[in-house]
Amino acid sequence: MTTSDIAESATTSHIAESAMMTFPGSTRVEMVMGMPVSVDIRTALPARELIPLLDNAFAWLRWVDDTFSPTKEDSQIGRLNRGQTIRQIPELVEVLHRCDELSEATGGWFEARINGVIDPSGYIKGWALERLSRALSNAGAGDHRITAGNDIRVRGSAAPGERWRVGVRDPRDGTVRKVVFAHDLGLATSGGAPIVNPHTGEVQSGLGSVTVIGPDLGLADAYATAIYAMGPLPGRRFATDLARSGPYETMIVTHDGQELTTPGFARYSTAQTRLAG
């Protein structure tokens, strides 16, 4: 039995059990982009709608990985980096254009083009989950949570009238530093994988982690990457300016464990003692 078979079997079982629940739905986990990705739908939909919806969700994520992964030779990004012919894909144009805009907006601290190599990894996962979240809502599954590593998108309710409860984990050791409650929010944390300072080409190591929350997960992902690349002082200044000018709030964790948050972060979170992950 394959991983996909196991996931589908678990999905079908969950759907059958949900008939007795007050807020039915289904959850599926599959390996995509080299990590477990979870799609948790809480909207009460029949199995004949839920299973194809989940099939399409993971088909989209696999397509994104096959198209944008810089490590896959036949991806469009891989072919572009080798100067080969690429397909005219609207999403590719959209992503590259948005990466250029984010580079300008962050003073070059978010950069998808370093030393002639294109790598949109700091944006693409958040963008893909954001697009998927909108598609699920348009399909009638308005109550859902999508999790891919340290990128999380929630929409609607976890149970009737209840906000989603999301733990903000430190990517270094998995401890939960804060808990965020929301009906509609994207949350991205940087620091679990190496991030390069685009101005020097060196791996940045000045911070422990950076979490950005806001209405668009793709932008939150890119901002978290940029702030981490900036380092402590420039990162704090940028996070403060970002919160003053729009709906994105930031939590910075220093190497010694100190937490620094923009004022609006408290609207979504409750302070937690460092819980075991």
C-alpha positions as CSV (number, residue, x, y, z in Angstrom):
1,M,0.0,0.0,0.0
2,T,1.4,3.4,-1.0
3,T,1.5,6.6,1.1
4,S,-1.3,7.9,-1.1
5,D,-3.4,4.8,-0.5
6,I,-2.9,5.1,3.2
7,A,-3.8,8.8,3.2
8,E,-7.0,8.2,1.1
9,S,-8.0,5.3,3.4
10,A,-7.6,7.6,6.4
11,T,-9.6,10.3,4.6
12,T,-12.5,8.0,3.9
13,S,-12.5,6.7,7.4
14,H,-12.5,10.2,8.8
15,I,-15.4,11.2,6.5
16,A,-17.5,8.2,7.7
17,E,-16.8,9.0,11.4
18,S,-17.6,12.7,10.8
19,A,-21.4,11.9,10.3
20,M,-21.6,11.9,14.1
21,M,-19.7,15.1,14.6
22,T,-21.0,18.6,14.9
23,F,-18.5,19.9,12.4
24,P,-17.5,17.2,9.8
25,G,-14.7,17.4,7.3
26,S,-11.6,15.6,6.3
27,T,-7.8,15.8,6.6
28,R,-5.2,14.4,4.3
29,V,-1.4,14.5,4.6
30,E,1.0,13.8,1.7
31,M,4.7,14.4,1.0
32,V,5.1,17.4,-1.4
33,M,8.0,19.8,-1.8
34,G,10.1,17.4,0.3
35,M,7.9,17.8,3.4
36,P,4.6,16.6,4.8
37,V,1.8,18.9,3.7
38,S,-1.6,18.8,5.5
39,V,-4.9,20.0,4.2
40,D,-7.6,20.0,6.9
41,I,-11.1,20.8,5.7
42,R,-13.8,21.3,8.4
43,T,-16.6,22.4,6.1
44,A,-19.5,19.9,6.1
45,L,-19.3,18.5,2.5
46,P,-20.3,15.0,1.3
47,A,-17.5,12.5,0.5
48,R,-18.2,12.7,-3.2
49,E,-17.1,16.4,-3.0
50,L,-14.4,16.2,-0.4
51,I,-12.2,13.4,-1.9
52,P,-11.9,15.1,-5.4
53,L,-11.3,18.4,-3.7
54,L,-8.4,16.9,-1.8
55,D,-7.1,15.1,-4.9
56,N,-7.1,18.5,-6.7
57,A,-5.4,20.3,-3.8
58,F,-2.4,18.0,-3.8
59,A,-2.3,17.8,-7.6
60,W,-1.9,21.6,-7.5
61,L,0.9,21.5,-5.0
62,R,2.7,18.9,-7.0
63,W,2.4,21.0,-10.1
64,V,3.8,24.0,-8.3
65,D,6.8,21.9,-7.1
66,D,7.4,20.4,-10.6
67,T,7.2,23.9,-12.1
68,F,9.1,26.1,-9.7
69,S,11.6,23.8,-7.9
70,P,15.1,25.1,-8.6
71,T,16.5,21.6,-7.9
72,K,14.5,19.8,-10.5
73,E,16.2,19.8,-13.8
74,D,13.0,19.8,-15.9
75,S,11.2,22.4,-13.9
76,Q,10.6,25.7,-15.6
77,I,12.9,27.4,-13.1
78,G,15.6,24.8,-13.7
79,R,15.3,25.2,-17.4
80,L,15.3,29.0,-17.1
81,N,18.5,28.9,-15.0
82,R,20.2,26.8,-17.8
83,G,19.0,29.1,-20.5
84,Q,16.7,26.5,-22.1
85,T,13.3,27.1,-23.6
86,I,10.4,27.3,-21.2
87,R,6.7,27.1,-21.5
88,Q,4.6,30.3,-21.5
89,I,2.9,29.8,-18.1
90,P,1.0,32.7,-16.6
91,E,1.8,31.6,-13.1
92,L,5.5,31.7,-13.8
93,V,5.2,35.3,-15.1
94,E,3.2,36.2,-12.1
95,V,5.6,34.7,-9.5
96,L,8.7,36.2,-11.1
97,H,7.1,39.6,-11.4
98,R,6.0,39.5,-7.8
99,C,9.5,38.5,-6.6
100,D,10.9,41.5,-8.4
101,E,8.3,43.7,-6.7
102,L,9.2,42.2,-3.3
103,S,12.9,42.8,-3.9
104,E,12.2,46.5,-4.5
105,A,9.9,46.7,-1.5
106,T,12.4,45.2,0.8
107,G,15.4,47.1,-0.4
108,G,16.8,44.0,-2.0
109,W,16.7,41.9,1.1
110,F,14.2,39.5,-0.5
111,E,15.9,38.4,-3.7
112,A,15.0,35.6,-6.0
113,R,17.9,36.2,-8.3
114,I,21.4,35.8,-6.8
115,N,24.5,35.5,-8.9
116,G,22.4,34.8,-12.0
117,V,20.5,32.0,-10.4
118,I,16.7,32.2,-10.0
119,D,15.3,30.7,-6.8
120,P,11.8,31.8,-5.7
121,S,11.8,29.4,-2.7
122,G,11.3,32.2,-0.2
123,Y,8.0,33.1,-1.8
124,I,6.6,30.1,-3.7
125,K,5.5,27.9,-0.9
126,G,3.5,30.7,0.7
127,W,2.1,31.7,-2.7
128,A,1.0,28.2,-3.5
129,L,-0.8,27.7,-0.2
130,E,-2.5,31.1,-0.5
131,R,-3.7,30.2,-4.0
132,L,-4.9,26.8,-2.7
133,S,-6.8,28.4,0.2
134,R,-8.6,30.7,-2.1
135,A,-9.5,27.8,-4.4
136,L,-10.9,25.8,-1.5
137,S,-13.1,28.7,-0.4
138,N,-14.3,29.2,-4.0
139,A,-15.2,25.5,-4.1
140,G,-17.3,25.7,-0.9
141,A,-14.7,24.5,1.6
142,G,-14.4,27.8,3.5
143,D,-13.3,26.2,6.8
144,H,-9.8,24.9,6.4
145,R,-6.2,24.8,7.5
146,I,-3.3,24.1,5.2
147,T,0.1,23.4,6.8
148,A,3.5,23.0,4.9
149,G,6.5,23.1,7.2
150,N,6.4,26.5,8.9
151,D,3.9,28.0,6.5
152,I,0.3,27.9,7.7
153,R,-2.9,29.2,6.1
154,V,-6.2,29.2,8.1
155,R,-9.6,30.3,6.9
156,G,-13.1,30.1,8.4
157,S,-13.6,28.1,11.6
158,A,-12.0,25.1,13.3
159,A,-15.4,24.3,14.9
160,P,-18.7,26.2,14.8
161,G,-17.9,29.7,16.0
162,E,-14.3,28.8,17.0
163,R,-11.2,30.4,15.7
164,W,-8.3,28.3,14.5
165,R,-5.6,27.8,17.2
166,V,-2.1,27.8,15.6
167,G,1.1,27.3,17.6
168,V,4.0,29.4,16.5
169,R,6.9,27.0,16.7
170,D,10.6,27.8,17.0
171,P,12.1,26.0,14.0
172,R,15.3,25.3,15.9
173,D,13.8,23.0,18.5
174,G,10.0,22.9,17.9
175,T,8.9,24.7,21.0
176,V,5.7,26.6,20.9
177,R,6.5,30.3,21.6
178,K,3.0,31.8,21.1
179,V,-0.4,30.6,20.1
180,V,-2.3,32.6,17.4
181,F,-6.1,32.6,17.1
182,A,-7.7,33.6,13.9
183,H,-10.5,32.9,11.4
184,D,-8.5,34.2,8.4
185,L,-4.7,34.5,8.5
186,G,-1.4,33.4,6.9
187,L,1.6,32.6,9.2
188,A,5.1,32.1,7.9
189,T,8.2,31.4,10.0
190,S,11.8,31.6,8.7
191,G,14.9,30.3,10.4
192,G,14.5,26.5,9.9
193,A,16.5,26.5,6.7
194,P,19.6,28.5,5.7
195,I,18.8,32.0,4.4
196,V,21.4,33.9,2.4
197,N,22.2,37.5,2.8
198,P,21.6,38.6,-0.8
199,H,24.1,41.5,-0.5
200,T,27.0,39.4,0.6
201,G,26.1,35.9,-0.6
202,E,26.8,34.5,2.9
203,V,24.3,32.5,5.1
204,Q,22.7,34.8,7.6
205,S,22.9,33.7,11.3
206,G,22.1,36.8,13.2
207,L,18.6,35.7,14.4
208,G,16.9,32.7,15.8
209,S,13.7,32.9,13.8
210,V,11.2,35.4,12.3
211,T,7.4,34.9,12.1
212,V,5.2,37.2,10.0
213,I,1.4,37.0,10.1
214,G,-1.0,38.7,7.7
215,P,-3.8,38.3,5.1
216,D,-1.6,36.9,2.3
217,L,0.7,34.0,3.1
218,G,2.9,34.5,0.1
219,L,3.8,38.0,1.2
220,A,4.1,36.9,4.8
221,D,6.6,34.2,3.6
222,A,8.7,36.7,1.7
223,Y,8.7,39.3,4.4
224,A,9.8,36.7,7.0
225,T,12.6,35.7,4.6
226,A,13.7,39.3,4.1
227,I,13.6,40.2,7.8
228,Y,15.7,37.2,8.7
229,A,18.2,38.1,6.0
230,M,18.5,41.6,7.3
231,G,19.6,40.6,10.8
232,P,18.7,42.0,14.2
233,L,18.7,45.8,13.9
234,P,17.6,46.4,10.3
235,G,15.1,43.6,10.7
236,R,13.5,45.2,13.7
237,R,13.2,48.5,11.9
238,F,11.7,47.0,8.8
239,A,9.2,45.0,10.9
240,T,8.1,48.1,12.7
241,D,7.7,50.0,9.5
242,L,5.8,47.1,7.9
243,A,3.3,47.0,10.8
244,R,2.8,50.8,10.7
245,S,2.0,50.7,7.0
246,G,-0.2,47.6,6.7
247,P,-1.7,44.5,8.2
248,Y,1.5,42.4,8.6
249,E,2.8,41.8,12.2
250,T,6.1,40.2,13.1
251,M,7.7,38.3,15.9
252,I,11.5,38.1,16.0
253,V,13.3,35.6,18.2
254,T,16.9,36.4,18.9
255,H,19.6,33.7,19.3
256,D,19.4,34.0,23.1
257,G,15.6,33.4,23.1
258,Q,14.3,37.0,23.5
259,E,11.0,37.6,21.7
260,L,10.4,40.9,20.0
261,T,6.9,41.5,18.6
262,T,5.2,44.4,16.8
263,P,2.3,45.8,18.8
264,G,-0.5,44.3,16.6
265,F,0.8,40.7,17.1
266,A,-0.9,40.6,20.5
267,R,-4.3,41.0,18.8
268,Y,-3.9,37.4,17.6
269,S,-1.9,35.7,20.2
270,T,-1.7,34.7,23.9
271,A,1.7,34.5,25.5
272,Q,2.8,30.9,26.3
273,T,5.4,29.5,28.5
274,R,7.8,27.6,26.2
275,L,5.8,24.4,25.8
276,A,7.3,21.1,24.6
277,G,6.7,20.7,20.9
